[in-house]
Amino acid sequence: MDKIIQEAEVRLPSTFLRISGGSADTPKDQPRDRKTMGFVLVHAGAGYHSESKAKEYKHVCKKACQRAVEKLNAGAPAVEAVTAALVELEDSPFTNAGMGSNLNLSGEIECDASIMDGKSLQYGAVGALSDIKNPVLVASRLLSEALKGKLSAGRVPPCFLVGRGAYHWALSHGIPSCPSDKMATKFSLSAYKRNRRKIELAEKVESDYVQAKKRRQSSENQENGSGSLDTVGAVVVDQEGNVAAAVSSGGLAMKHPGRVGQAAHYGCGCWAENACNLNPYSTAVSTSGCGEHLIRTMLARECSASVQSEDAHQSLLDTMQNKFISSPFLASEDCVLGGVIVLRCCRCADAPPSTDLRALLVEFLWSHTTESMCVGYMSAQDGKAKTHISRLPPGAVAGQSLAIEGGVCRLGNPTD
C-alpha cells in the first residue's frame, strides 16, 4: 500500500491572534502585561488516547502549561519553565514518564529524558535511569552543571549519563531517589503481567512454529502498539526570546533492560536553537512515538531545520512525509509511528528596534502518524491553558498517514 498524507485542517485558536498584514489587535479577554511574556506548548504523547481518559490527559497538559507559565511570570528562563512542565507531566500516573512508566522485561522501570537550551545550545540527557521519580531533573542538572565549565584537572563535564552511573550522579547532586515499586501504578503493573503471560505462552508453544510465530507477533503488536508510546514533552519561549525543549519517557512496554529510546538521544527526542545569522527563526521541538523510528531519522533536529523556511506548516508536512513516513532509513517498516510538537518564533516585523525583544511572533504546530496526540498550550498572558486531542482523519491508517495542526500568536506589545 502506498503511504499517503491525511492532513487535518490547521486551526487557529480563538484566544490567540490572527496575524494579517503584520498587525493585529489584542483580544478583549487577553489582559495586557508589559512585564511578562512567553509561551509553552506541551504534549502527553503520540499514541492512542481513549475518550474515556481524555479528561485526565487534558487535565495534566493544562497543569503542565500552568506550571511553566508560573515560572515565566516569575521571570525564569525557558530552561526552568520547560523543566517545570515536564515534572508535572512525569508526576501524572496517566503518562508513560516518571510515575506510572512502562515496565521492562524484568519488571523494572527505566526512564529516559533530555533537555536542550536554545541560547547556549547545551544539552543534558539520562538513559535507562531507575529509582528517580523525575528523570528530567537529572537531565536539567547535567545541563546546568555543564554551563559552569570544565571540571577539575580540565575534565569535560558529562552531558549524557545512563544506568547506575546516572543514578549515583543524581544522588550526589541532591536529587532524591524513589524506589521503582513506588513509581509503578496499578495500570502499569496490570499491563506488565498481561504482556508477560502472552510472552511466556508464545515461548512455550515451540512444537508448532507457525502458531508460535503468530503468538509472538500478537504479543509484539500489543507491546509496541500506539497506546504505549505516550512519551511526554514541552517547548517554551521566554520573555527574552530564548527557547528550550525537553522530553521524558518510560520507553516501550516490555523493552529489554538497558534499552535507551529517543527521549535521551541527541537530535532525536528534543531540539532547541535560538535564531542566529544562519537561522532567522528560533525553534524548539519535542518528539514522541516509537523510539527506534525517531532515532533512525533524528526527527527532532530534522523538524527544527525544516521550519527555517518561510512556510513552517508546509515544511513540517513535507518533513513528516518525506523524512519520516517515507524515510529510506525506515524502508523496511510498514508502520512508522511518531509525533512532534514544534515552536517557531521571530521578532515581529513591525516592532521598533530595541534590545528587549518586546514583540515576538510565535507559530506552534503539532503533527503525528499515530492514532492521536494530546497537546496543551498557553501564553504568559493567558488566564488558562487550551488543550486538544488531535486525531487522524477518518479512514486514515496509523503509521502510514499523518495529521498536522497548529496556530499562531503574538507576544508583547508591538508599540513598546
C-alpha positions as CSV (number, residue, x, y, z in Angstrom):
1,M,0.0,0.0,0.0
2,D,1.3,3.4,-0.9
3,K,1.9,5.7,2.0
4,I,-0.3,8.7,1.9
5,I,-0.8,12.0,3.7
6,Q,-4.0,12.7,5.5
7,E,-3.8,16.4,6.6
8,A,-6.1,17.8,9.2
9,E,-7.2,21.5,8.9
10,V,-4.8,23.9,10.6
11,R,-6.8,25.5,13.4
12,L,-6.2,28.9,14.8
13,P,-7.3,29.0,18.4
14,S,-9.7,31.9,19.1
15,T,-7.8,33.0,22.1
16,F,-4.8,33.8,20.0
17,L,-4.2,36.5,17.4
18,R,-4.9,36.1,13.8
19,I,-1.9,37.6,12.0
20,S,-2.7,39.6,8.9
21,G,-0.6,42.2,7.2
22,G,1.9,42.3,10.1
23,S,-0.6,43.8,12.6
24,A,-3.2,42.6,15.0
25,D,-5.3,43.7,18.0
26,T,-5.2,42.2,21.4
27,P,-8.4,40.2,22.2
28,K,-10.6,41.8,24.8
29,D,-10.3,38.7,27.1
30,Q,-6.5,38.8,27.0
31,P,-5.0,41.2,29.6
32,R,-2.1,43.4,28.7
33,D,1.0,42.8,30.8
34,R,4.2,44.6,29.9
35,K,6.2,42.8,32.4
36,T,6.0,39.2,31.4
37,M,6.0,37.4,28.1
38,G,6.4,33.8,26.9
39,F,4.7,30.7,25.5
40,V,4.6,27.0,26.2
41,L,3.4,24.0,24.2
42,V,3.3,20.6,25.8
43,H,2.3,17.1,24.7
44,A,1.2,14.0,26.6
45,G,2.4,11.7,23.9
46,A,1.7,10.4,20.4
47,G,-0.2,7.1,20.6
48,Y,-3.8,6.3,21.4
49,H,-5.8,8.4,23.8
50,S,-9.2,6.9,24.6
51,E,-12.2,9.1,25.0
52,S,-12.7,7.6,28.5
53,K,-9.4,9.1,29.6
54,A,-9.5,12.3,27.5
55,K,-10.3,14.4,30.6
56,E,-7.3,13.1,32.5
57,Y,-4.9,13.7,29.6
58,K,-6.2,17.2,29.0
59,H,-6.0,18.0,32.7
60,V,-2.3,17.0,33.0
61,C,-1.5,19.1,29.9
62,K,-3.3,22.0,31.4
63,K,-1.4,21.7,34.7
64,A,1.9,21.4,32.9
65,C,1.2,24.6,30.9
66,Q,0.3,26.4,34.1
67,R,3.5,25.4,35.9
68,A,5.6,26.6,33.0
69,V,3.7,29.9,32.8
70,E,4.1,30.4,36.6
71,K,7.9,30.2,36.0
72,L,7.8,32.5,33.1
73,N,5.7,35.1,35.0
74,A,8.3,34.9,37.8
75,G,11.0,35.8,35.3
76,A,12.5,32.4,35.0
77,P,14.4,31.4,31.8
78,A,13.0,29.0,29.2
79,V,15.0,26.1,30.6
80,E,13.4,26.4,34.0
81,A,10.0,26.7,32.6
82,V,10.2,23.7,30.4
83,T,11.6,21.6,33.3
84,A,8.7,22.6,35.4
85,A,6.3,21.5,32.7
86,L,8.0,18.1,32.4
87,V,8.0,17.5,36.2
88,E,4.2,17.9,36.1
89,L,3.9,15.5,33.2
90,E,6.2,13.0,34.8
91,D,4.2,13.1,38.1
92,S,0.9,12.1,36.4
93,P,0.0,8.4,36.6
94,F,-1.6,8.7,33.2
95,T,1.6,9.3,31.2
96,N,4.4,7.0,30.3
97,A,7.1,9.0,32.1
98,G,8.3,9.1,35.7
99,M,5.4,7.8,37.8
100,G,3.4,5.1,36.0
101,S,6.1,4.4,33.4
102,N,6.0,1.1,31.4
103,L,7.8,-1.8,33.0
104,N,10.6,-3.6,31.1
105,L,11.0,-7.4,30.7
106,S,12.4,-7.7,34.2
107,G,9.5,-5.9,35.7
108,E,11.6,-2.7,36.4
109,I,11.1,0.9,35.4
110,E,13.9,2.5,33.4
111,C,13.4,6.1,32.2
112,D,14.9,8.3,29.5
113,A,14.9,12.1,29.4
114,S,16.7,15.0,27.8
115,I,16.6,18.8,27.7
116,M,18.2,21.4,25.4
117,D,18.8,25.1,25.8
118,G,18.5,27.1,22.7
119,K,20.6,30.0,24.0
120,S,23.7,28.1,25.0
121,L,23.0,25.0,22.8
122,Q,23.9,22.9,25.8
123,Y,22.2,19.5,26.2
124,G,21.6,17.1,29.1
125,A,20.3,13.6,29.0
126,V,19.8,10.4,31.0
127,G,19.0,6.9,29.8
128,A,17.8,3.7,31.4
129,L,17.6,5.5,34.7
130,S,15.9,3.7,37.6
131,D,14.8,4.8,41.0
132,I,14.5,8.5,40.2
133,K,10.9,9.9,40.1
134,N,11.7,12.9,37.8
135,P,14.4,12.0,35.3
136,V,14.1,15.4,33.7
137,L,15.5,17.0,36.8
138,V,18.7,14.9,36.3
139,A,18.9,15.9,32.7
140,S,18.4,19.6,33.6
141,R,21.0,19.4,36.3
142,L,23.5,17.9,33.8
143,L,22.9,20.9,31.5
144,S,23.3,23.5,34.3
145,E,26.5,21.8,35.5
146,A,27.9,21.8,32.0
147,L,27.3,25.6,31.8
148,K,29.7,26.0,34.8
149,G,32.6,24.9,32.6
150,K,35.2,22.2,32.9
151,L,35.7,20.0,36.0
152,S,38.9,19.7,38.0
153,A,42.0,18.7,36.0
154,G,40.4,20.0,32.8
155,R,37.8,17.2,32.6
156,V,34.8,17.8,30.3
157,P,31.5,17.5,32.2
158,P,29.1,14.8,31.1
159,C,26.0,15.6,29.0
160,F,24.6,12.1,28.8
161,L,24.6,9.5,31.6
162,V,23.0,6.1,31.8
163,G,22.0,3.4,34.3
164,R,23.5,3.2,37.7
165,G,26.1,5.9,36.9
166,A,23.3,8.3,36.2
167,Y,21.5,7.3,39.4
168,H,24.6,7.9,41.6
169,W,25.4,11.2,39.9
170,A,21.8,12.3,40.6
171,L,22.1,11.4,44.3
172,S,25.4,13.2,44.6
173,H,23.8,16.4,43.2
174,G,20.9,16.4,45.7
175,I,18.2,14.7,43.6
176,P,16.3,12.2,45.9
177,S,15.8,8.6,45.0
178,C,12.4,6.8,44.7
179,P,12.1,3.0,44.5
180,S,10.7,1.6,41.3
181,D,7.9,-0.2,43.1
182,K,6.6,3.2,44.3
183,M,6.8,4.6,40.8
184,A,4.7,1.7,39.3
185,T,0.9,2.1,39.2
186,K,-1.9,-0.4,39.2
187,F,-2.3,0.2,35.4
188,S,1.4,-0.3,34.6
189,L,1.6,-3.4,36.8
190,S,-1.5,-4.9,35.2
191,A,-0.2,-4.2,31.7
192,Y,3.1,-5.9,32.7
193,K,1.5,-9.0,34.0
194,R,-0.7,-9.3,30.9
195,N,2.1,-8.9,28.5
196,R,4.3,-11.3,30.5
197,R,1.7,-14.0,30.3
198,K,1.5,-13.6,26.5
199,I,5.2,-13.8,26.0
200,E,5.5,-16.9,28.2
201,L,2.7,-18.6,26.3
202,A,4.3,-17.8,23.0
203,E,7.7,-19.2,24.2
204,K,6.1,-22.5,25.4
205,V,4.4,-23.3,22.0
206,E,7.7,-24.4,20.3
207,S,6.3,-27.5,18.6
208,D,4.2,-25.5,16.3
209,Y,6.3,-22.9,14.6
210,V,3.5,-21.1,12.8
211,Q,1.4,-20.8,15.9
212,A,4.3,-19.6,18.0
213,K,5.2,-17.0,15.4
214,K,1.6,-15.7,15.3
215,R,1.5,-15.5,19.1
216,R,4.8,-13.6,19.2
217,Q,3.6,-11.2,16.6
218,S,0.4,-10.7,18.5
219,S,2.4,-10.0,21.7
220,E,4.7,-7.6,19.9
221,N,1.8,-5.7,18.5
222,Q,0.4,-5.3,22.0
223,E,3.8,-4.4,23.3
224,N,4.6,-1.9,20.6
225,G,1.1,-0.6,19.9
226,S,0.5,3.1,19.7
227,G,-1.2,3.1,23.0
228,S,2.2,2.5,24.8
229,L,4.1,5.3,23.0
230,D,2.9,8.2,25.2
231,T,6.3,9.9,25.8
232,V,5.8,13.5,27.2
233,G,7.5,16.7,26.2
234,A,7.4,20.5,26.1
235,V,8.8,23.5,24.2
236,V,9.0,27.1,25.6
237,V,10.0,30.6,24.6
238,D,10.7,33.1,27.4
239,Q,10.4,36.9,27.7
240,E,13.9,37.3,26.3
241,G,13.1,35.3,23.2
242,N,15.2,32.3,24.3
243,V,13.8,28.8,23.5
244,A,14.1,25.4,25.3
245,A,12.8,21.9,24.7
246,A,12.5,18.7,26.8
247,V,11.2,15.2,26.6
248,S,10.8,12.3,29.0
249,S,9.7,8.7,28.6
250,G,9.4,5.3,30.3
251,G,10.0,3.6,27.0
252,L,8.2,0.8,25.2
253,A,6.4,-1.7,27.3
254,M,8.4,-5.0,27.9
255,K,11.5,-3.4,26.4
256,H,14.8,-5.2,27.0
257,P,16.6,-3.9,30.2
258,G,19.1,-1.3,29.3
259,R,17.3,-0.1,26.1
260,V,17.5,3.6,25.6
261,G,14.9,5.3,23.4
262,Q,14.8,8.6,21.5
263,A,14.0,10.6,24.6
264,A,17.7,10.5,25.6
265,H,19.3,10.7,22.1
266,Y,20.8,13.9,20.8
267,G,18.7,15.4,18.0
268,C,16.1,12.7,18.3
269,G,14.0,13.4,21.4
270,C,14.2,17.2,21.5
271,W,15.9,20.2,19.9
272,A,16.2,23.9,20.7
273,E,18.1,26.6,18.9
274,N,18.0,30.4,19.1
275,A,18.0,32.5,16.0
276,C,21.4,33.3,14.6
277,N,23.0,34.6,11.4
278,L,22.3,31.3,9.6
279,N,18.9,30.7,11.1
280,P,16.3,33.6,11.1
281,Y,14.0,31.8,13.5
282,S,14.3,30.4,17.0
283,T,13.0,26.8,17.1
284,A,12.1,24.2,19.7
285,V,11.0,20.7,19.1
286,S,9.9,17.7,21.2
287,T,9.0,14.2,19.8
288,S,7.1,11.1,20.8
289,G,6.4,7.7,19.3
290,C,8.5,4.6,18.6
291,G,11.9,5.4,19.8
292,E,13.7,3.3,17.2
293,H,11.9,5.1,14.4
294,L,12.7,8.5,15.8
295,I,16.4,7.7,16.4
296,R,17.0,6.4,12.9
297,T,15.5,9.6,11.4
298,M,16.8,12.1,14.0
299,L,13.4,13.6,13.7
300,A,13.7,16.5,16.3
301,R,16.7,18.0,14.5
302,E,15.2,17.4,11.1
303,C,12.0,19.2,12.0
304,S,13.9,22.1,13.5
305,A,15.9,22.6,10.4
306,S,12.9,22.3,8.1
307,V,10.8,25.1,9.7
308,Q,13.6,27.6,9.0
309,S,11.9,28.0,5.6
310,E,9.2,30.6,5.1
311,D,6.2,28.3,5.3
312,A,6.6,26.4,8.6
313,H,3.4,24.4,8.1
314,Q,4.2,23.1,4.6
315,S,7.8,22.4,5.6
316,L,6.8,20.3,8.6
317,L,4.3,18.5,6.5
318,D,7.0,17.7,3.9
319,T,9.4,16.6,6.6
320,M,6.9,14.2,8.3
321,Q,6.1,12.7,5.0
322,N,9.5,12.5,3.2
323,K,11.9,12.2,6.1
324,F,9.8,10.1,8.5
325,I,7.0,8.1,6.9
326,S,8.9,7.6,3.6
327,S,12.4,7.8,5.1
328,P,14.9,5.4,3.4
329,F,16.1,4.6,6.9
330,L,12.7,3.1,7.7
331,A,12.1,1.5,4.3
332,S,11.6,-1.9,6.0
333,E,8.9,-0.6,8.3
334,D,5.3,-1.0,7.3
335,C,4.0,1.2,10.2
336,V,6.0,4.3,11.1
337,L,4.8,5.8,14.4
338,G,5.7,9.2,15.8
339,G,4.6,12.6,16.7
340,V,6.2,16.1,17.1
341,I,5.4,19.5,18.6
342,V,7.2,22.5,17.1
343,L,7.5,26.1,18.3
344,R,9.0,28.7,15.9
345,C,9.4,32.4,16.8
346,C,10.9,35.6,15.5
347,R,10.7,39.3,16.2
348,C,7.6,40.9,14.7
349,A,8.4,42.8,11.5
350,D,6.6,45.9,12.7
351,A,8.3,46.1,16.1
352,P,10.7,49.0,16.6
353,P,14.4,48.2,17.1
354,S,15.2,47.6,20.8
355,T,17.2,45.3,23.0
356,D,14.4,43.8,25.0
357,L,12.6,42.0,22.1
358,R,9.2,43.0,23.4
359,A,7.2,41.7,20.4
360,L,7.5,38.2,19.2
361,L,5.6,36.2,16.6
362,V,5.1,32.6,17.7
363,E,4.0,29.8,15.4
364,F,3.2,26.5,17.1
365,L,2.5,23.2,15.3
366,W,2.0,19.5,16.1
367,S,1.9,16.5,13.8
368,H,1.6,12.8,14.3
369,T,1.3,9.5,12.4
370,T,-0.2,7.7,15.5
371,E,-3.9,7.5,16.1
372,S,-3.9,10.5,18.4
373,M,-1.8,13.1,20.2
374,C,-2.7,15.2,23.2
375,V,-1.4,18.7,23.4
376,G,-1.8,21.9,25.5
377,Y,-0.6,25.4,25.0
378,M,-0.7,28.7,26.9
379,S,0.9,32.2,26.8
380,A,2.2,34.0,29.8
381,Q,-0.7,36.5,29.4
382,D,-3.4,33.9,29.3
383,G,-5.7,33.1,32.3
384,K,-5.8,29.4,31.4
385,A,-4.4,26.8,29.0
386,K,-6.0,25.3,26.0
387,T,-5.9,21.6,25.4
388,H,-6.7,19.4,22.4
389,I,-6.6,15.7,21.4
390,S,-5.6,15.6,17.8
391,R,-6.7,12.6,15.9
392,L,-6.1,11.2,12.4
393,P,-8.8,11.9,9.9
394,P,-11.5,9.2,9.4
395,G,-10.2,6.4,7.2
396,A,-6.5,7.3,7.8
397,V,-4.2,4.4,8.6
398,A,-1.9,4.9,11.7
399,G,1.7,4.6,10.7
400,Q,1.1,5.4,7.1
401,S,-0.8,8.7,7.3
402,L,-0.4,11.9,9.3
403,A,-2.3,14.8,10.8
404,I,-1.0,18.3,11.2
405,E,-2.5,21.3,13.2
406,G,-1.4,24.4,14.9
407,G,-1.8,28.1,15.4
408,V,0.0,31.5,15.7
409,C,0.1,34.2,18.4
410,R,1.9,37.5,19.1
411,L,3.7,38.1,22.3
412,G,4.2,41.5,23.8
413,N,3.2,44.9,22.6
414,P,4.4,45.9,19.1
415,T,4.4,49.6,20.2
416,D,6.8,49.1,23.1
